[in-house]
Amino acid sequence: MTRLSLVRRAALRLGIFGLVGMAAGLTLAGGTWTPLPDAPPVPKAIAQRLLQAYEAKGPDWKPRTEHLGPDGRPRYVNRLILEDSPYLLQHAHNPVDWHPWGAEALSLADRLDRPLFISIGYSTCHWCHVMERESFDDETIARELNAHFVPVKVDRERRPDVDELYMTAALLSAGHGGWPLSVFALPDGRPFYVTTYLPPDQFHALLQRIQTLWHSQRGELERAATALAGAVTKAMAAEREAAELDVGALSRRAVREILADYDEINGGFGTAPKFPEENRLLLLLDHVWRTGDQHVLDAVVHTLEAMAQGGVYDQVGGGFHRYATDPQWLVPHFEKMLYNQARLARVYVRAWQLTGRASLRRVAEQTLDYVLRDLRAPDGGLYSARDADSEGREGAYYLWTPQALREALGEADARLAMALFGVTPAGNFEGENILHLPQSLEEFATSRGWTLRETLRHYQRIRSRLLAWRAKRPAPHRDEKVITAWNGMAIAALAEAGRIFGGPCPEAHVEDRAAPAAGACGYLQAARRAAAFLLHAHRRGDRLLRLSLQGRPALDGRLPDYAWLIEGLLSLYDADADRRWLDAAEALARSMIRHFQDPDSGAFYLTAADADTPLFTRPRSPVDGALPSGDAVAVRVLARLTVRSGEPAFAEAAARALTAVAEPLRSSPVGFPYLLLSARHLVEGEVGPLRYAARGRVRLRGDLTPGQAPEGKLRVALRIAPGWHVNAHEPGVEDLVPTTVRLQQPGALAATGPMVYPRPLHKALRFAGRALSLYEGRAVVDVPVQGRRPDDGTLPLGRVVVQLQACSDEVCLAPERPTLTLPVWPLLGPLDP
């Protein structure tokens, strides 16, 4: 019998699955602190600390509780008042005797001989708030928890390792997970039952049932915990034997399976609830870059346009809500997470790069503008999220009625806004309206007999006025944690947008606290400031810290913090070629390998080898979820580092990490979209108009400048590191390989005139008996070209093969032929879906 079968059998025997169907703190009353209901007594020293922590909050502190004294002060306080997590502080005035996660809580459970109740969530989680109001602020339920359990609160954004461990337990035992995650565990932390949100009556009944079983059938609970913990440990174990991997074939198989799940009517994948699925979209876009598959691109563009027109996109302020609750992308779950903004912005930027569609660029820019307007800290770091709730209900900040539009805009613009954003008197969400675009702006312009330029002018004016009006409303809570990993994602998005949307952006003083302007250069400046902040405030020697709050860094960094910050630094290096970003990325990568990679299996773990945390097994995240797995991001950044630094140790570490997940990847590639993307970069190389050669000593970039359609100019620019050169087009020595540029045929680019190579330098080198012709520093090759659409219906992509051989004064590297891939829409016009 499998471990999973044992888990399910034990749970069914105990009646747990069927049951649910789907110091205590102190009170303050008249100035006197008294114990929480049925909680163990609090030592005097801790009681004093609780009082001091509460008083230090000051008069602006707003307790989240219904239990207030006559003077408006909270009646209850618990140990969470001592924490600096916004999520834990939200629960500091529950009547529950909460403890933060740690060895102290587990030791207390062992000493009291009680099970742990572990509640995992985050500060902007709507259903976490619902369970807080219904259950954790209820005195009857609090009494049950305090008398028979050791209640523990975990902020999943601070402790992704704890969350990953227990979420894996939920997926293995129940087949689904989510937040709030509710875990019942032995005092050593091994879970015997895991569920998510429960209504208060079901939750109370579950507490009573488990309390009874704890005393009457302890052995059954322990056997269930042993089986489930064993299943989790096995799921997180790494493969130790290599499996043969045909990465290209696995990627093509995954693409077919993803498209089989594609919603041809509404865009996206599967049915409600609908998530953006950034991992899948990025793999599909990579496939398009490599193959020119127009059918795959159509599915991606349809999905991106559908999301951007739906209510899941904030039509007024820009940026995306976390997911949609319906197939049409209309009704969102209203929280806005930094990681969604960062990763979706990258998807839209890359889709624009392939197609030139202005709507995709507009959404990318509006999303990044939202991040810089609403989530940027004064020091340049980026806050983590906005809540879904305000004024006591979900989505209130984002909803409109016809009357609200008239008050904000006046009658004429209100009528236009109602037509543009689909606003009706009946509404589409609890009697009010989630703004969306029933038609694209192009279709709306046609229906009105306007030009697109006229429509955009009205659209921007209305958005601007609505944004200013909405700012007067009580805003949802903003979680002001600056999380290293999520900031790394945002740095990558901002840097890529700056590079792809704009031209050169001069270096600015990153210490300058003035807010950079929006636009391509502004995005790059914001990325630089955020990176400089993290490298200064979140780094201690060769180690990273997980986050900071109000300028106070805390917690050891986890694998995603290292990997995503490296990703951001590499994107910055691609954008401005500043060596300090590459140097910092290399140093962090060495630290990541040293502290997080298993020396035997090659697998990467979420926690460092020397981490002091009371978990029953060392957690990994081998499978891609809403965010990519730790292994996937590590493989990708190590592959990118290899070609930029020339350091083979990075490629070796990436290959070993890929081996550790080879068997599940081969068995079910569709479950590993980001890992497949990373594997293709490692095995087949990156693809696009920017490439590196000669172990990072030569950077190549291709650009198309339009002329009279479909003609224009192709420019291939080589940036060559100091102390190195490439042979000229005519090097002057027969044995040396010349630098050449060739348009791959058949293809979407054809030369209409001769290649124009730069004038070479003539220089005597130590290994040559006479002067050689060569290029140093920067070399540019120009050629007039014509774009054409392929006869086979694929996307018009130009493939430009550059032959080069890089040498120093002492050694020549092997010749190389990197290929640049350029979308040809600048010559042919933007591509329709």
N, C-alpha and C positions, 0 to 999 in steps of 0.2 A: 504494500500500500504506500502511495506517495505521501510526502510530508503534507502537501496541500489537502489530500484526502483526510489525513488524520486531523488537521485543523478543522475542516468542515464537519467531520463526524463528531468531534468533541463538542463543537459549538451547538450542533443540532441536539445532541444528547442533553446538553445543559439547558436547552430551550432559549438560548440567547438570541439567535437569529430570528426565530419566530416571534419573540417578544417585541422587538422594535419594528417589525414590518419593514419597512424600506431599509503658640501665641496666637498663636491665634492673632486675629486682628483685634481691633479695639473699637468701641463705639464712643461717640462724643455726644453727650446729652447734658446740656447745662454746664458744659466745661469739664465733665468727668468722663474719662476713658474707661470703658468696661469691655470684657471679653466678647468676641463674636459668638453667635449662637452655637453652643455645644462644641466649641473649639478648645483644644488644649490651651492651658495658660501660657502667656507670653512672658519670657524672662524680663525682668525690670529694665535691663540695659537695652534690649531690643525695643521695648515699649517707649523708652525715651527717644530712641532714634526715629521711631515712627512719628512721634509727635513733632520732633525737630524737622523731619523731612516735610511733613504737612505744612507746618508754619512757614517753611522756606519757600513754599510755592507762591505765597503772597496773595494779595486780594484779587488778582486777575484769574486765579485758578478756578476752573469750572468743573467740579466733580460730575462724573457721568453716573448718576444714581437717582432713584426716586426716594431714597431714605435720607431725608434732610431734617435737621432739628429746627426748632422755632426760630433760631437766628439765621437759618439758611445754610448752616455748615453741615457737612456730611455726618451722619450718625456712625458710619463704619469706616474703618481704614484697615488695610492689611499690609503684608510685607511688600507688595508690589509698589507701594509708595516710595520705596527705596531705590527702585530701578530707573533707568534712563531710556527704556524702550517706550515709544508712544503707545504701542499696543498694550503692554503690560500696565502702563499708567491708566489706561482707560478702565481697567478692572480694579484699580487700587481702592475703590470705595464699595465694591461688592461686599455683601455679608459673608462671602466665601473666604475661607482661610487659605488663600492662594500662596504658593511658594514659587519662586522662579526655578527653572530647570537647573539642576546641579547635584553634586554629590551629597549636599546637605539634605535635600529633599528625599533622596533615595535612602539615605541613612536613617532619617526620621521614620520613613515607612517601615523599614526593617525593625527599628526599635519598638514602634507601636504595633507591629504585626498587622499592617493594613495594606490593602492594594493601593496602587497609584491610580489617580484619575488625571490624565495628561490631556490638556486642551490646547490645540495648536491653531493659530490663526495669524492675522496681521491687521494693522490698524485701519485699513481702508476696506475691509471685507464686510459687505452688507450682511450676509447671513451670520457672520460672527457677532455683529451688533444685535441681530434679532435674537440669537440665543442668549446673549448677555442680558437683554431686557427681560426675556421670558423666563429664563432659568437661573442665571447666575446672580441676578438681582432679587431673586425670590427667596424669602427667608426660610420657607419650608424646605426647598431644595438645598439651600445653603446648609441648613441644619443636618440634613442627611449626608452631604459631602463632608462636613466638618467632623461629624461623629464617627464616620466609618471609613473614610478614605484620607489619603494625603493628596490634596488637589494641587496640580502643577500647571502653570501657564507658560507657553512657549511662543515666542515671536518667530515665525518661520523665516522672516527676512533677516533676522539676526543669526538664527541657527538653522541654516539650510541642511546641515548634516542630520540634526535631530528630525527635522521634517521629512527628509528623504527616507530615513530608516522606517518611520512609522507609516508614511504614505505607501511604501512598498508593502508593509504588512497589510494595509487596507486593501490594496489591489490584489494581493495574493489570497486573502481570506474572504473578501466580499465582492471582488471583481470591479470595484469602483472606489473613488476617493474624492476628496474635496475639502473645503474649509468652511466652518471650523471642523477640524479633525479631532475626534473624541476617542481617546485610547484608555483602555483599562489594562493595567500591567502589574506583574509581581513587583515586590520591592526592589529587585535587581534591574528593573526596566524591561524585562521580557514581556511583550504584550500577549494577552490571551483573548482580547476582543477589541475590535476597532470599528468605529462607525463615524458618521459625519453629523450634520445638524439633526436634532430631534426636537419635536414639539415638547413643551414642558411636561405634559402628562406621561408621554412615552419615556422621556428622560428620567422622570422621578420613578416610574415603575422599573426601569432598567437598573437604577441605583439600588433599589430595594432587592431586586432579584439577585444582583451580583453580591450584595452584602450577605444575603442568605446563603448563597453558594459558597462564599468565602469560609463560612463556618461549618457548612454541612458537607460540601463536596470539594474541599480544597485540592485534593489529589487530581480531580478532573481538570480544574483550572490550571494546575501546574503542568499537567500533560499537554493541555491545549497550548500553553505558553511555550513549552519545549518544542512542540511541533511547529508552531508559527515562527518562533525565533530561528529554528533550524531552516525553515523554508526561506526566510529573509536572508540568512547568512549564505545559503546556497545560491540564491538569486544574485547576490552581490559578489560571489566568488568569481575570480578571473580564470579564463581558459589558460592552460599551461602548454598546450600542444598546438602548433600552427595548423591552420586549415588553409587549403588553397583558395585564393580569392581572385576572381576575375571582376575587378571593380567596375569596369565598363559594362559588363553584362548584368551585374547586380543593379547598377544604376538604371539601366534601361528597363529592367524588370520592375523596379520600384516606381519608375515613372508610369509604366502601364497600370500598375495597381492603384496609384494615386488618381490617375485619370478615370479609372473605373468607378471611383467614389465622387467624381466631379458632378456638381449640380449644374446641368446645362441651362436651367431656367434662371436660377437666382445667383449663380456663381458660388464659389467656395466648395467645400467638401462635406459630404454627409448631410444630415438633417439637424434640426435644432437640438440643443443649443449649438450655435455656429461660432467657431473660434477662427481667428485669422490664419492660423497654420503657417506661420512664417517659415518654419523649417521646410515644409513641403514646397512653398512658393520659391524659396531660394534654390532648392535642388532643381525644380523645373526650369528656372531661369538659367542656371548653369548648363542644363541640358540644351537649352536653346542656343546659348553661346557656342556650344561645341558642335551642334548638329544643324542649326538653322531651322528647326522643326516649327513650322508656322502654326500647326494645330495646337501644340503645347503652348506656344506664346498666346494664341487666342484665348485659351482657357485661363491663363494667368491674367491677361489684361481684362477679360470679362469679370473675373473675381475682384480685381483691384477697383475697377469702375463701380461695380455693384456695392462694395463696401463703402467707397467714398460718397456714393449717393444716398446711402442708408443712414438710419439714425445711430448706427454704431460709430459713425464719424460725427464729431462735434461740428455741425455746420456753421456755427457762429465763431467759436474760438479756435477751431483746428484741433487736431489730435484725435486719437481713437479711444473709445471705451473698450473694456477688456474683451467682451464678446457679445453676441446677439442671442436673444432667447427665442428667436423665430427664424424660419428659413430665409426670409426676405431681408435680413440685416436691419430691420426697422427698430425693434425694441431692444435696447442694449442693457447689459448689466453696467451701471453707469460709472463705476470706478475707472480712473485713468492712471495707468502704471507707466513709469518711465521706460521700463524694458519694452513694452508694446510700442511706444512712440519711437524708440531708437531702432528697433528691428523692422518695423513697418516702414519707417522713413527710408531705410536702406533698400527695402524691396521696391518701393516706388521710384527711388533714384535710379536703381539698376534697370527697372522696366522702362523708364524714360530714356535711359542711355541706349537701349535697344530699339526704341520705337520713335522717339521724338515727340510723343503725344503730350501736348501742353497740359492737359488735365492731370496727368500723372505727376508732372513736375510741380504743378500748383498744389496738389495735396501734400507732396513731400515738403515743400517750403512752408505751407501752413502748419504742418505737424511740427517741424523743427522750430518755427517761430513760436508756437505754443510752448514748447519746452523752454526756450530762452526767456519767454515772457513770464511764465508761471512757475517753473520748477527750478530756476537758477538761484543759487545762494550768492550772497555778496562776495564770498571768497572764490567764486568760479565753479564750485562743485554743483551738482544737480540733485535736487530732492527726489524722493522715491515715488510719490503717488499723491493723487487726490481721491478723497472718499466718494462713494456713491451717494451718501445721504447728506441732507441738510434740512433744517427746519423740521426734523423728526420724520422725514420720509425719503424714500429713494427717488433720486432724479429730480427733485424739486428745483434745483438750480438751473436745469437745462430745459424745462418745460415752458410752453407758451400757449396763450389763448388769443383769439382775435382781439379782445379788448387790450391785452397786454401789448400786442403789436401796435395797436393804435396809440397807446400811451407813449410808446417808445419812438414811433416813427411818424405819427400823423396819419391822416386818413389815406392819402394817395400812396405813400410808400408802404403802408400797412396792407393795402389791397394787393400791391405788387409782391410783397413778401409772402402773403397767404398763397398766392398762385405759385410763386417760386418754390416755397418750402412745404407745400401740401398741407396748409393749416385749415382746419374746418371748425365750425362751432361745436360739433360733437366730439372732436378730438380723436386721437388714436392711442391714448394711454391714460386711463383713469380720468377721462373727461378733459384732459389737456392734450397738447400736441408735442410730440417729438419731431423736431424739424428734420426734414429729409428732402431729397430732390426727386420728385416723381419722374422728372425728365432730366436728361443731361442738359448742361447749359447750352450746348449746340442745338439740341431739339427745342429748348425753350425759346431760343433766339428765333428759330425758324417759325415757331407757332405765333410769335409776336410780329414777325416781319422785320426784325432787327438784325443788325450785324452782330457777330460774336463780340466785337469790341464794345459796342453799345451795351450789350447784355452784361459783360464783365464789369463795366463801369457802374451799372446799377447794383449788381451783385456785391461788389466791394463796398459801395457806399452803405448798403443795407447791413451787411455784416459788421462794418465798423461801428455803426450806430447801435446795433443790437448788442454788440460786445460791451460798449460803454454803458448801456442801460443795464445789462445783466450784472455788471460789476457792482451795482448798488445793492444787489441781493446778498443775503447771508451766504457766504461761500462754503462749500464742503470743506471738511478738515483736510489739511495738507500734512502729509507725513514728511517731516523734514530730516529724516535720516539721509545721509549721503553714503550710498552703498557702493563700494569699490567696483564690484562686477557690473552693476547696472550703469555706472558712470563710464566704465570701459566701453560698453555697448553704445552709449550716446556719443562718446568721443569718436568712435569708428564711424557712426552715422554722420556726424557733423563734418568730420574730415573728408569723408567720401563725397558728401554733397558739395563741400568747398572745392574739391579737386575736379569733380565731374561737371558741375554747373558753371564754374567760373575759371578765369585765367589766373595768372600769378597773384598771390596775396602776400604783400610784404610782411615781414616779421614785426610784431608789435611787442611792447613791454608787457609780458604776461602777468606781471605783478600789478599792472594798472587795474584798478577796481571799476573803472568806468565800463558800462555795458557796451559791448560791441554791437554795431548795427546788424540787422538781419541782412540776408543775401549771402552769396557765395563766400565773399571775403569775411563777412561777419561770422559765418558758420565755422570757418577755419580758425578764426581768432578765438571763438568760444571753445573749440576743441583744445587749442593750445593752453588756454587758461585752466580748463578743467584738468588736463593732464599734469600741468605744472603743480596745481594744488594737490592732486593725489600723490604725486611723487614726493612732495614736501611733507604733507600732513599724514598720509596713510602708509608711509614706508618707514621701517625701522631696520637699518642695516640692509640685509638681503631679504627681509621678511615684510609682508604686507599686513595691514590691519583690515578688518572686514568693513568698518563703517565709521562715520563720525556723526555726532548729533550736537548741534549748537557749538561746533568747533572742538568737541571733545572726542578724539578717536578712541575706539574700543574694539575688543575681540580680535583674536588671531584670524587672519585671512584664511578662507577656504579655497579649494581648487578653482572655482569659477572666478574668484577675485583676481587671481594671478592670470588665468587664461584670457579673461575678457579685457583686462587692462593691457596685456600684451597685444591683443587684437587692436585695441584703440591706438596704441603707440605705433604699431606697424602701419595703420591707415594714415596716421599723421605723417609718418616718414614718407609714405607714398605721395602725400599731398605737397609737402614742402622740402623734402630731401634733407631735413635737418638731422645730422648724425646723432644728436643727443637722444632722440626718440628711439633709434635703433639700438644704441648702446644700452639704454634703460631696458628695452625689451629683451635683449640678450641676457642681461644680468638677472632679470626676473624669471626668464625661461630656465636658466641654470638652477635657480632656487626652486622653481616648480618641480623640475626633474628630481632634484636632490631630496626634497621633503615630501612629495606626493606620489611619486612613481614607485611601484613595488619593484625591488631589484630582481625578483625571481620571475614574476609573470609579465612585467611590463605594464600592468594596469595602473591607472591613476585612481587615487582615492580622494574623497571629498575633504578629508582632514589630513593634516600633516602627520608624519610618523611619530612625532614627539608630542602630539596633542594630548592634553590631559582632560579627557571628557568621559563621563560614565555611561558609555554606550555598550550594548551587549555584543556588537560586532562593528568593525570599521566600515563606515558606509561608503558606497560607490553609487554613481548614477549612470550606469552603462547604456540605458535606453533613452532616446530622445522623448521629451515630454513637451509641455508648453514652452520650455526653454531647452536648448540642446543639452545633451549629456555632457558631463565633465570630460569624458574621454574624447568626444567629438570636437569640442572646442580646443582641447589640448593638441590633438592631432593636427587640426587646421593651423593653429598659430605656429606650431613647430615646423610644419611644411612651408609656411610662408617665410619663417625665419631662415630656413635652410637656404633658399635662393637669394635672400637679401644679405645674409652674413657669410655664406660660403662655409659654414660650420657643419661638418658631416654628423657630429654628435646629435644635432637636433633631428635630423632625418632618421637616425638610428632609434632615438627615443620614440619618435612618432610611429615608426614601423613596429616596434615592440608593443606599443599601446594598441595598435590596430590588430595585431595578432591576438591580444587578450580578449577581443570581442569578435574574433573572426567567425566562430561557429554560429552564434545567434545572428550575426549579420548575414551570413550565407543562408541561414534557414528562413529568415523573415526580413528581407531588406527594407520593406516599406515601413518598418518600425524604427528605422535608423536613417531618416533622410539627411540630417545634418552631418552625421558620421560619414555617409556616402559622399556628400559634397566634400568633406575634408579628405576622405580617402582618394578621391579623384585628383584633388590638388596635390596630394603626396605622390601618387603613382604616375599621373599623366601631366601634371603641371597646371599652373593657372592659365586662364584664358581671358583675353580682352585686349584693349589697346595699350596696356602698360605691362611690360615684362622686364625681368632682370636676367642677366647673363654673366658669365665669367665670375662665378661665385660672388655675385653681388657687386662686382667692380664696375659693371656697365648696366645702366638703366636705359631702357628703350621705350619710347612713346610715339604712337601714331596719331595723327590728327587730320581730319578732312575739313577743308575750307571751301564752301560752295561758291560757284561762279554762276554762269548761265546754265540753268538746269538742263541736262543732268551732269554737267561738267563742273570741275573744280580742281583743287590742288591737294595732293597728298604730301604731308610732311612727316618724315621719320626723324626724330631727334634722339641722339645718343648722348648721355651724360656719363663721362668716364672719370673714375676715381683718380685723385692725385697719385702720381707715381706709376700710373698705368697708361697704356695707349692701345688702340686697335690699328691694325694695318690699314693703310689707305686703299682706295679703290684700285690703285695701281701701286703696290708697295715697293716695286723696284728690285725685289729679290724673288727669284723663281720659286723658292721653297715656301714662301710665306703666303698664307691664305688671304686673299683680298676681301675687303668689306664690300658687300653687294646687297642690293635691295631688289626683290623680285615679287611681282604680283602673281599669286597662285592662280592657275587656270585649270579648269573653268572656274570662274568666280564672278563676283558682283562688281569688281573693279577692273578696268582696263586702262592701260597707259595710252595717252593721246600724244605723247611727246617723249623726248629723251629724259633719262634720269639726270639730275643735276647734283653732282657730288661736291662736297666742299673742297677748297684748296688745301692740300696737305702740308704738314710740316716736314722738313727734311732734317733728319737728326741722326747723328752717329750714336750707336748703342754699343755696349761692351761686347755683346756676343756677335756683332756683325762687323765685317771688314770694311764696310763703307756706309755712307749715309742712307737711311731708309725713309720712305714716305709713309707718314702715319698721321693719325688724328689723336689729339689730346683734349682734355677738358670737355668741350661740347662740339658735336659734329651734327650737321643737319643735311639730310638728303631730301630734295624736292622733286616731284614729278607731276605733270598735269595728267589728270585722270578723268574717266567718264564712269558714272554709275549705271548699272543695269540690273534688272530683275531676273533672277534665275528662271530658266525654263521649267524647272521641276517644282515650282511653287514654294520653295523654301525661302526663308528670310534672307534678304539681300545683305550678306556679310562679306566684307573684303578680307582676304587672308594675305598678309604681307610677310614674306619670309626674308629675314635678315641674316646674312652669313657674316660672321666676324671671327676674329682670333685676337684675344687680348694678351698683351705681353707687358712685363715690367722691364727694367734695365737688365734683369738677370734671367728671367724665365718666361716662356710662352705657355699659355694654357692651351688645351685642346680646342680645335675649332668648334663652333656651335652654330646652329641655325634656328634661333627662336622665331616663333610665328606670332605676329600681332594680328588680332581680330578686330575689325572695325565695322560697326553698323554703317550702312551706306545711305541711311535716310537723310543726312545733311545735303546730299546731292539730289535725291529723288523726292524729298518731301516727307513729312511725318507719316507714319504707317497707320492705316485704319485697322481696327481689330477684325 
